């Protein structure tokens, strides 16, 4: 039995993780859960899975239930769930979005929970810190992203020293068939219409700008200890090949499958097993696979991610914070789509950030400072 703590239960990854748990009640028991602002869904999930500890988004969301769990709320409540520890074989599923997911990951590791990670920001802004904690507390980290799950599967039984490069695929996002000139006045509704995947709003916008792929490059660096100059990205419209590994002898292993996040989530929860799932099967008959270059000119945010990674220090936190704020502004119709790039570029080229020492406290304080600065500039809380 694995004892599960799920933060971000009402989101796309969270609900799909609960699908896996629901179908495997003999393997998983939900002990802790955090829920968002979709209160109808939140109360339904809490009553179904009956966790011992529940974190609500706000204190006003707390309601009387058919049983009496430990109840908490807000960011501190997320940390209470992360720290809660009663069982052996605990698994912490982080399906939060944004920098708010970092500290819960840290505290869950300190509580000796294994981590199933969908929160990109954890590794993007604090990869070195997380890897050191993983070693110190002797826990495991399993990626949930389809791309990193694919790489993990391709590397099974292989030697890292024999890897020439990792090849991360990208769908191209909502605007892959539009020129940059055509992006000037795109709407939020258009940006959220992803052609292949059903995801939350922030990650869908990140997919459209290709910042999501830049984040995945950074994550792959920390997950698999591969230098940035040996991690490539490639446009693959079909989202069938989820990533590839090229070896020194030029052979390439690829993991392919349907565009369904249940598969990588299940692999993270059940690692290293490929148990039967009752979801989409991939029909190989008539399948066509296409690959194209991902251009920095077309997708500057991808280049910004490599630039920030090569600068190192706190610049990855700067990259993430600027992007988090800019995406929120766009989703709130405060800026145009292409202004997301401008905001990020301005921040990662600010030399003042090079003077800030890289540590957890500084990463967090700098992140919130940049986010608040940018949002305040446009009158958004």
Buried (B, 14 or more C-beta within 10 A) or exposed (E): EBBBBBBBBBBBBBBBBBBBBEBBEEBBBBBBBBBBEBBEBBBEBBEEBBBBBBBBBEEEBEEEEEEEBBBBBBEEBBBBBBBBBEEEEBBBBBBBBBBBBBBBBBBBBBBEBBBBBBBBBBBBBBBEBBBEBBEEBEBEBBBBBBBBBBBBBBBEEEEEEEBBBBBBBBBBBBBBEBEBEEBEEBEBEBBBEBBBBEBBBBBBBBBBBBBBBBBBBBBBBBBBEBEEEBBBBBBBBBBBBBBBBBBEEEEEBBBBBBBBBBBBBBBBBBBEEEEEBEBEEEEEEEEEEEBEEBEEEBBBBBBBBBBBBEBEBBBBBBBBBBBBBBBBBBBBEBBBBBBBBBBBBEBBBEEEBEEBEBEBEBBBEBBBEBBBEBBEEBEBE
